[in-house]
Amino acid sequence: MGLRRRQVLAGIMGLGGLFVASSVPNRGNGLLPYGSRPARLVFPPVTAGRELSPRRPGRVDVLDGTLTSVAWIDETGRPLPGALSPDLRTWISSEPLGYGHTYTASAVANGETGEVNATAVFTTVRPDALTGVAFRSNNLLDLQDGETYGVGLVLVAHFDEAVDRAAAERALQVATEPAVPGAWYWLDDRNAHWRPENYHTPGTRITVAANLFGVRLGEGLYGRDDQRVSVVIGPSHVAIADDNTKHIQVFENGNLVRTMPTSMGRGGTAVVGGRLLSFWTHPGVYTVLDKKSVVSMDSSSYGLPVNSGLGYRESINNAVRISHDGIYLHELAATVWAQGNTNVSHGCLNLSPADAAWYFDFAEPGDIVEVRNTGGNPLDIWQGGDWTISWPDWQHGSALA
């Protein structure tokens, strides 16, 4: 007589929810010794009514036996590629399951009691929408892998859609070498900023990653793909503009390398066209956003008409931008007489042609500019004032705080 066997497909067993199939021999016929163990096929755990994560691979394990064949076939008939382990006890796919699939998984194994085969059906999440993330620097331009930035670099995670902040933050990872703790601060449901408590140490390597694929980020909203970028922190460039002295001291790695007379915002406010305009250089910690050798500056761009008596429109040389609302360190020969003694600008920091040219060559994105002892409200985060926020308040801006 041949060995009599029958296939048994067990349902969800135990807390792990493993699908298990095994042969159940007739030990009463004397052909199989008592104690013989049938092979048991183990499929991925599934909680009742739940789909498999698109991020996970397909997998089949065997207990008390070896696998002879495994296939995961999707709804189109495409087999999921994969390979057996050297001991023939595990099969794992070489790619994740992906979104919106229905797989028929089948496997065959051999054990002490003979051959066992089983089939199971699995589905994966079908999102209503997908969202991605872009990693940017303070200047809102995408970080360039391997590039060097200043010690005031703030990482920006910008999502395509509004997301669940806590779920998104759990998927974001920042690693620094050497290790330094930091925190995410959410501006709104699409933008989170990351920084440590103090300026970065020169030479630090920062790697930021978003493991979004397969992650639920909102009602019906899932991550499109994973992202990763690594950057390096360059020399420490810190400029301190003090309104008490009306000079800017520039330090490189803690050493004073230049002192520059300046003329900052004249101060005060005015209502123009129904808008309240401020002419202060707001106190706080700025970072260098970008620089251009020639910039066209037009006061009408922020609501101050050129013909208002206070307005202007002119081309400015050697302009280093330090705020999102248009504060620059720039050349202005017409105010050299005031530089070092009188504030006459609309908010920018005016420099002599020689000093402006030197600072233009010296400054890099992420460098620090600290403005001290001026009037007006402190620099706000929307203007680029990430470092102006106290560390405890910054930590409270985390969705996981």
Stockholm file with secondary structure:
# STOCKHOLM 1.0

chainA/1-401         MGLRRRQVLAGIMGLGGLFVASSVPNRGNGLLPYGSRPARLVFPPVTAGRELSPRRPGRVDVLDGTLTSVAWIDETGRPLPGALSPDLRTWISSEPLGYGHTYTASAVANGETGEVNATAVFTTVRPDALTGVAFRSNNLLDLQDGETYGVGLVLVAHFDEAVDRAAAERALQVATEPAVPGAWYWLDDRNAHWRPENYHTPGTRITVAANLFGVRLGEGLYGRDDQRVSVVIGPSHVAIADDNTKHIQVFENGNLVRTMPTSMGRGGTAVVGGRLLSFWTHPGVYTVLDKKSVVSMDSSSYGLPVNSGLGYRESINNAVRISHDGIYLHELAATVWAQGNTNVSHGCLNLSPADAAWYFDFAEPGDIVEVRNTGGNPLDIWQGGDWTISWPDWQHGSALA
#=GR chainA/1-401 SS CCCCCCEEEEEEETTTTEEEEEECCCGGGSSSCTTCCCCEEEECCCCTTCCBCTTSEEEEEEESEEEEEEEEECTTSCBCCEEECTTSSEEEEEEECCSSCEEEEEEEEEETTEEEEEEEEEEBCCCSEEECEEEECTTSSBCCTTCEECTTCCEEEEESSCCCHHHHHHHEEEEEESCCCEEEEEEETTEEEEEESSCCCTTCEEEEEECCBTCEEETTEEECCCEEEEEEECCCEEEEEETTTTEEEEEETTEEEEEEECBCBCCCEEEETTEEEECCCCCEEEECCEEEEEEEEEGGGGTCCGGGSSCCEEEEEEEEECSTTCCEEEECGGGTTTTTTCCCBSSSEEECHHHHHHHHHHCCTTCEEEEESCCSSCCCGGGTCGGGSCHHHHHHTSTTC
#=GC SS_cons         CCCCCCEEEEEEETTTTEEEEEECCCGGGSSSCTTCCCCEEEECCCCTTCCBCTTSEEEEEEESEEEEEEEEECTTSCBCCEEECTTSSEEEEEEECCSSCEEEEEEEEEETTEEEEEEEEEEBCCCSEEECEEEECTTSSBCCTTCEECTTCCEEEEESSCCCHHHHHHHEEEEEESCCCEEEEEEETTEEEEEESSCCCTTCEEEEEECCBTCEEETTEEECCCEEEEEEECCCEEEEEETTTTEEEEEETTEEEEEEECBCBCCCEEEETTEEEECCCCCEEEECCEEEEEEEEEGGGGTCCGGGSSCCEEEEEEEEECSTTCCEEEECGGGTTTTTTCCCBSSSEEECHHHHHHHHHHCCTTCEEEEESCCSSCCCGGGTCGGGSCHHHHHHTSTTC
//
